[in-house]
């Protein structure tokens, strides 16, 4: 018989919302809207506790050291817009796998698909960031 494994569940509490079981991925975004790094921490990690680790991951992944970074509670509007696109266009909020490693792999796959779609849009001259953004 196979060995029984127990998947850990993580409670996510956000503001006045009803707590739910899930994962709270952290996303870094490039100026052109690409996902440059993603972390899937255990539990309900505070955004502020993850920002340096996320920035370091983005530098490792891209080889680019940012000259400017924006962080706030809940992130800047550009990252919120990216999260909306990931959730509603690539089912980022609908997970089929369980367990931290499996969820991280599924979300990474979805981010890669998003990035490919974004690169195609950028290559066609669509979705470019305006100079004042």
C-alpha positions as CSV (number, residue, x, y, z in Angstrom):
1,X,0.0,0.0,0.0
2,X,1.1,3.5,-0.7
3,X,2.2,5.9,2.0
4,X,-0.6,8.3,3.1
5,X,0.4,11.9,2.7
6,X,-1.4,14.8,4.4
7,X,-1.7,18.1,2.5
8,X,-1.5,21.2,4.6
9,X,-4.2,23.8,4.3
10,X,-3.6,27.5,4.8
11,X,-6.1,30.0,6.1
12,X,-6.1,33.3,4.3
13,X,-7.5,36.3,6.2
14,X,-7.6,39.6,4.3
15,X,-9.2,42.7,5.8
16,X,-12.8,42.3,6.8
17,X,-13.4,39.4,4.4
18,X,-14.4,36.0,5.6
19,X,-11.2,33.8,6.1
20,X,-10.8,31.1,3.4
21,X,-8.5,28.2,2.8
22,X,-6.0,28.9,0.0
23,X,-2.7,30.4,-1.0
24,X,-1.6,34.0,-1.3
25,X,1.0,34.3,-4.1
26,X,3.3,37.3,-4.3
27,X,3.9,38.7,-7.8
28,X,6.6,41.0,-9.3
29,X,5.8,42.8,-12.5
30,X,8.0,44.4,-15.2
31,X,7.2,47.8,-16.7
32,X,5.8,46.0,-19.7
33,X,3.5,43.9,-17.6
34,X,5.4,40.6,-17.5
35,X,5.5,38.4,-14.4
36,X,9.1,38.5,-13.4
37,X,8.9,36.6,-10.1
38,X,6.4,34.8,-8.0
39,X,6.5,33.4,-4.5
40,X,3.9,31.2,-2.9
41,X,4.5,31.3,0.8
42,X,3.0,29.2,3.5
43,X,-0.1,30.6,5.1
44,X,-1.1,34.2,5.3
45,X,2.4,35.9,4.9
46,X,2.4,39.6,5.1
47,X,3.1,41.4,1.9
48,X,5.7,43.6,3.6
49,X,7.6,40.5,4.8
50,X,7.8,39.2,1.3
51,X,8.9,42.3,-0.7
52,X,12.7,42.0,-0.4
53,X,12.6,38.3,-1.2
54,X,10.3,39.0,-4.2
55,X,12.6,41.8,-5.5
56,X,15.6,39.5,-5.1
57,X,13.8,36.7,-7.0
58,X,13.0,39.2,-9.9
59,X,16.6,40.2,-10.1
60,X,17.8,36.6,-10.2
61,X,15.1,35.7,-12.9
62,X,15.7,38.7,-15.2
63,X,19.3,39.9,-14.5
64,X,17.8,43.4,-14.2
65,X,18.3,45.4,-11.0
66,X,15.3,47.8,-10.7
67,X,16.0,51.5,-10.3
68,X,12.6,52.0,-8.8
69,X,10.2,49.7,-6.9
70,X,6.7,50.4,-5.6
71,X,5.2,48.6,-2.6
72,X,2.1,49.3,-0.6
73,X,-0.3,47.3,1.4
74,X,-2.0,45.4,-1.4
75,X,0.5,46.6,-3.9
76,X,0.4,49.3,-6.6
77,X,-2.4,49.5,-9.1
78,X,-0.2,48.0,-11.9
79,X,0.2,44.8,-9.9
80,X,-3.5,44.7,-9.0
81,X,-4.3,45.0,-12.7
82,X,-1.9,42.1,-13.4
83,X,-3.5,40.0,-10.7
84,X,-6.9,40.8,-12.2
85,X,-5.7,39.6,-15.7
86,X,-4.1,36.4,-14.2
87,X,-7.3,35.6,-12.2
88,X,-9.8,36.3,-14.8
89,X,-7.9,35.5,-18.0
90,X,-5.7,32.6,-16.8
91,X,-7.7,31.1,-13.9
92,X,-5.0,32.1,-11.4
93,X,-7.6,31.9,-8.6
94,X,-8.9,28.4,-9.6
95,X,-6.4,25.7,-8.6
96,X,-6.7,22.1,-9.4
97,X,-3.6,21.0,-7.4
98,X,-3.1,20.9,-3.6
99,X,0.0,21.3,-1.5
100,X,2.5,24.1,-1.6
101,X,4.9,22.7,-4.2
102,X,2.1,21.5,-6.5
103,X,0.3,24.9,-6.3
104,X,3.5,26.8,-7.0
105,X,4.1,24.6,-10.1
106,X,0.5,25.2,-11.3
107,X,0.7,29.0,-10.7
108,X,4.1,29.1,-12.5
109,X,2.6,27.4,-15.5
110,X,-0.2,29.9,-15.6
111,X,2.2,32.8,-15.3
112,X,4.3,31.4,-18.2
113,X,1.2,31.2,-20.4
114,X,0.2,34.8,-19.4
115,X,3.8,36.0,-20.2
116,X,3.7,34.3,-23.7
117,X,0.3,36.0,-24.4
118,X,1.7,39.3,-23.2
119,X,4.9,39.0,-25.3
120,X,2.7,38.4,-28.4
121,X,0.7,41.5,-27.6
122,X,3.8,43.5,-27.1
123,X,5.3,42.3,-30.3
124,X,2.2,43.5,-32.2
125,X,2.5,46.9,-30.6
126,X,-0.5,46.4,-28.3
127,X,-0.5,46.8,-24.6
128,X,2.6,49.0,-24.4
129,X,2.9,51.1,-21.3
130,X,2.4,54.8,-21.8
131,X,5.5,57.0,-20.9
132,X,3.7,58.6,-18.0
133,X,2.7,55.3,-16.3
